[in-house]
Amino acid sequence: MIYYNDDHVLIRSMIKSDIQEFVDGFAEQQWDKPVKLFYDYYCQQEKDEKSVIIAEVNGEVAGYVTLLPNATNGPYAHKNIPEIVDFNVLIKFQKRGIGNKMMDVAESIAQKHSEFVSFAVGLHYGYGSAQRMYVKRGYIPDGTGVWYQDEQLEQYVKCENDDDLVLYFHKKLDVNE
């Protein structure tokens, strides 16, 4: 399905050939993203378990975002609130508004399931650009504090500042859009 198309940017559903293109694109920037990850995303999309939204720039994959129709972890688990689970724009395509276009589509899809959408964002500096974008888009922390490895952290508990240390956010969607 095509969600957005202009002269340079195409936002669409995932196709099978995206799998290897993403593996290669992330390897080019020294990130290890295994074939299995993208193959699983493709299969989940085909079973209608997850939406996988792809950005393509001039025929080259540029980024992706996945959306679960119902959060399975964290404070919104099993409350019929969609969750953005994985969001990435390849470094060479960042700072061009591509992430915002993908988020527009993800929010539009989420709106069909709920008046809210949620996600967890990592706390280390590698997530800095995403943190800023989410706040600018109107997302707010949910108030449950920091989570680590899918568990809400108690005060003063030690943890590691890795990709599993997250803060949950949500946004009320405008149902009139």
N, C-alpha and C positions, 0 to 999 in steps of 0.2 A: 504494500500500500504506500502511496506517495502522500505525504502530509504537507510538504512545502517544496516549492521549486522556483528558483529565479535563474538568472544567467550563470551563476557560479555555484550556488549551494542547493543541494537536494537533500531533503529530510525524508526518510522512508523507513519501511520495515526492513529487518535484516534478511539478506539472501545468503545462500550457502557459501558462495565465493568470498564473502566478507571474512569468513573464519581465518583463512590463511593470510589475507591482506592485513588484518589486525595483528596477527602474530608477527608478521614481518615488520609492520609499522612500529610496534612497541619494541621489537628487538633492535631496530635502527636507533631508538633513543635509549638503549641499554636497559629496558624493562623486561622482565620475564613474565609474559602472559601466555600460558600454555594453550595449545590447540583445544584441549579438553574444555577449558572455560568457555570459549566461544562456541564450540560444538554443543555444549550443554545449553547455552543461551538459545541457540538456534532451535534445538529440539523442544525446549520449554515454550518458545514462541509458537512453534508448529502445533503444540498441544493446547494452546491458549492458556497456558499457566503464567505467562509473563509477556509483556510487550518489550520488544527490543527495537529501539529507535536509533537509526544510523544517520550520521551526517556524512555527506559526500561533497567534496569540493573539486570541481573540474574533473570528475570521474574517479577521484581517489578518496578512499575512506579517510575521514578526518576525526571521527569521534562516535561515541555511542552513549546511550543511557538506557537502563532497564527499569521497568516498572512492574511491580507486583500489584494485582488488583486488591490484595488484602495483606497487610503487614503480618509477618510470621514471627518477628522478634521484637524485643523492646517494649516500650510503654503502649504502643498501638497494636500489639499482637492480637489478632483475631477480633478486632473491633470494626471490621469492614472499612478500614481506612487504607487506601493505596499507599505503597511505599516505593520510593525511588531507592534502588539498591546499589547500583553501580553506575558511575558517571565519569567519563573520561574524554578529553579532547587531546589528540596527539599534540605534542609540544609545538611542532612546526605550524599548527593551525590555530594556536591559542591567540587570544586578544583580537579576534575578528568578529565576535558576536555569535559564533557558531554554537557555543554552549547555551546561550540564551534562547536561540531558536529551537534547540532540542528540548530545553526545559518548557518552552511554550507548548510544544507538542505533548510532552509527558503530562503536563498539567491539564491539557485539554482532554486527554484520554482518562486521567484520574477523575475528572469532573463527571464522567459518565457513571462512576461507581460511588462517589461520595462528595460531600461539600468540602472535604479536607484532603490534603496529601501530606505525607511525612517522609522523613529520611534521617539517617544518621550520618554525621560527618566526622572524620578523624580530626584529632586535635593538634597533631604536630604540624610543623611549618609546611610540609608538603601539600597540605590541604588549604593553605592560606588563600589562594585565588578562589577556590570553591566556596570557602567560608564567606568571603566578601561578596561573591555573586549572590549567594543565598539570602544574605541579609538585605542586599539591594533589591531583591525580588520580593521582599516582604515576609520571609520566613522568620519565625521566632523560636527560641528554645522552648521546649515543652515543660520545663520546670522540674524534671525528675533527676537532674544532675548528670554526672558522668557515668557512663556504662563501660564495662570492660569484658570482652569475650561473652557478649550477650547477657551479662548480669549487671544489675544496678550496683554501683559501688557504695559501700557505707563510708561514712566520714573516716578519714585518716588511714584508710586501707592502702597498702602499697600496690602499685601497678606499674606497667611498663608503657612508655610513650611510643607505642607502635600503632599499626593500622587498626587494631581492635579497641583502642581507647577512643570512644566517640561521645558525642553529644547529640541528642535527638532534637529535631526541629519539626515544625508543622506550619501549614499555611491554610487559611480559609480561602477556598476558591470562590471566585465571583460566578455564581450560577447564571448570571444574566449575559455572560460573554457569548 
